[in-house]
Amino acid sequence: MYFELITDRLILRPLDIMDLVMVHAYASDIENTKYMLYLPNGSIEETSQFLARVTREWQKDTPSFYEFAITVEGKLIGAVSIRLDEQRTKGMLGWILNKNFWGKGYATEAAIAVKNFAVNELQISTLIAKCDYRNTASCNIMKKLELSLVSDSGVRRYPKTVETVKELTYSITF
């Protein structure tokens, strides 16, 4: 399966094993990944295993998740994904952006494109996004996506650091 989403400044295409070096650059960076549940990656092999899984998923007729590379002027700067529930009616939206590109609106632009893809192409009825309560940048993106805060009492456990913090859940129903 192949989908390419084009915005004013970005091209979103399937993330692939060929993106290993660029993905590992941001996925292994501690500052870049401080609010990501399963990151940072400790080795390039860990990043390679993730990308192999993503590549296999894109090869399915009906993927259960879509992990898009965010590219600007041909350069990979991050990723945005939508993960579907078993009924394929709800989608969990997530994103990561190389810290060198923070503050330019790229994550919002990419997230809006995937939101539209999820609603129009995948025909989901509910979109959900979660984040660490300290991640104000992600909270702001969720608001720009017109998601509403539905819970501020979740618990987020970081498996690699064993840290536990409050998790926020945002959602919108179409």
Secondary structure, 3 states (H helix, E strand, C coil): CCCCEECCCCEEEECCHHHHHHHHHHHCCCCCCCCCCCCCCCCHHHHHHHHHHHHHHHCCCCCCEEEEEEEECCEEEEEEEEEECCCCCEEEEEEEECHHHCCCCHHHHHHHHHHHHHHHCCCCCEEEEEEECCCHHHHHHHHHCCCEEEEEEEEEECCCCCCEEEEEEEEEEC
